[in-house]
Amino acid sequence: MAKLIYSALASVDGYIESDDGKFDWAQPDTEVHEFINELLRPVGTHLYGRRMYEVMSAWEALRERSDLPAAEREFAAIWHDSDKIVYSRTLAQVTTERTRLEREFEPTAVQGMKEAARMDLTVSGPELAAVAFAAGIVDEVHLFLVPVSVGSGKPALPKGLRLSLELLDQRQFGNGTVHLHYRPTR
């Protein structure tokens, strides 16, 4: 059975973006980008909420840019070559290849996808992930803690939901970013 994986780049105080919606501080360097590429290589489907999809859809056009660093071009290719499902009640249509739009995130349907999939799935965006965490269908968590504190903003992990996590692995990168790999314990 495939795994449902949640990953996020977060500030050391636990936010994926600041109160003003900025996340420019989370730009991974080459070493971190190459590591993320390896994590995403076995992923066949990305599950997104509307806002995360709108951010990530920029990678569709970036895959054609020869002026980007190799790690970013590789990420764009990996992203393009995987399936995407966007969960939104307000988005009129999707604009990227290999993407479909769903109106409701149904945990039982996602569990069925996991059981049928040959490759892993990711859930991205903390609000969508919160529903998956609450349903108990998230199998792994990859947090990349960036050495910056933003004070407040959108939390990387769900508010109001207690999660017990077992540490599986950790890695420190040259730029001070730390990767923490967890498995939720039920």
N, C-alpha and C positions, 0 to 999 in steps of 0.2 A: 504494500500500500504506500502511496506517495505521502509525503509530509506537507503540512501547511506551516509555512515559516513566516514569522514577522521579523523584519529588520528595520532599524532606524539609526540615523545619525542624530545624536543628541548632544546638547551641552552637558557639562559635568553636573549641572543642577537639574537635568532631566527634561529639557524642552527641545522640541524639534524646530520650533521657530519662536521668535520673540513676540511680545505683545503687538508690535507693529507689523507682524507678518514676515519679518526678514529672517533669512536663513543663510545668508552669504558667508557667515562664519563657518558653515558646515562643509564648504567645498573641500573634497578629499584631495590630497596630493597624489602623486603617481603611485607611491607604495601602497597607500590605502585603496586607491582605485583598482589597482591590479588584484589586490586581495578580494575586493568586492566582486570583481569580474569572475574570479574563480568560484566564489560562493553562488553566483547567479547562473553559472554555466549549466548545472543540472536542473534548472527551473524551466518548466514547460509553460506555465500559466501564471500571470500576475493578476491579482484581484485588487482593484482600485476603487476608492471613492472619487467623486467628481473633482475635487480640488487637487488631489494627488495626481490624478490622470492628467489634468490640465498642465501641471508642472512637468510631468514625465513625458508628455507628448512632444516636447521640444526635441527629444532624442531622435524622433523620426527623421527630421531634416538634418540633424547633425551627423548622421552616419555617412553622408555624402561629402563632408568637409575634410579635405586632405590637410588642412592647416591645423587641425586639432592634434594634441598629443596622442600617441598610439593607444594608451590605456583608455582614453575617452572614446576614440574611434571604435575600439574593441567593445566597450560597454554599449555604445549605440548599436552595433551589429547584434550583440547578444539580446538586447532589448527588442530590436526590430524582429528578430527571428523567433520570438516567443509569442504565445497567445496572450491577449489582454481581455479582461472582463471589467467593465466599468459599471458600478452600482450608483445610480442617480435617479432621482425623481424629477430633476429639473433640466438635465442636459438633453438637448434636442437630438443630437447625433454625435457619433464619434468621428474623429478625423484621421485616424491612423489605421494602417493595415493590420490584419489579424486581430481585430478588436470588435467586441460586441457589447451592446448596452443592455443592462438588466435594470429593472426598476426597484427590485427588492433584494436585499442580501438575506438569503435563507440558509441558516447554518446546516440544516439537514441536506439541502441540495449540495452545499460545499463539501460536506462529509461524503456524499455520493461521488463527487468529482475526485476526491482523494482516493477513494476505493477503486475507481476506474482508471485513474491516471497512471501513465508509465513514468512520468517525471514529476518532480515536486512542484508545489504551488507556493506563491508568496501572497500575503495580504499586506497591503501598504496603506498608510494613513492611519493615524491613531484612533480616529472615530470608528472606522470600519473594523479595525483590529479589535477595538473594545468589544464589539458584538461577537467576534470570533472567540476572544478570550472568555467572555461571559458564557458562551455556549460550550466551552471546553474543547474546542477543535484545533487550537494552535498547538503544534508539536515541538517547535523550536523557536527560540528568540535570539537574534543577533543584534546587540546594541554596540554602536560605535560611539564612545564618549569622547567628544572633542574638547580640548583643553581651553574652554571658555565658559564663563558663567553669564547667562543673559538675564537672570533675576526673576523673570516670569514669562509666561507665554503659553503655548500649546504643549501639554505634557506628552512625552513619548509613550508612556504607559497609562492605561485607563485609570481615571480618577474614580474613587469610590468602590474599586474592586480589588480585593486582596488576592495577590498572586504569590504562590510559593514557587521558587525557581531553583533548580539544581544546576550548579555551574559545571559545564562540560569542558570548557576550554577558555583560554584567555591569551591575548597577545598585545604587546605594546609596540607601537610604530615610532619611527624616528621623529615624527612631528608632534609626539605627545598624545596622539589619539590612542585609545585603548579599546580593543574589541573584546566583548564579553559574550560568550556563547552559552545559552541556558536551555534547559528543558523544563517546561512547567510540570510540577508534580501535582497530582490530583488527589 
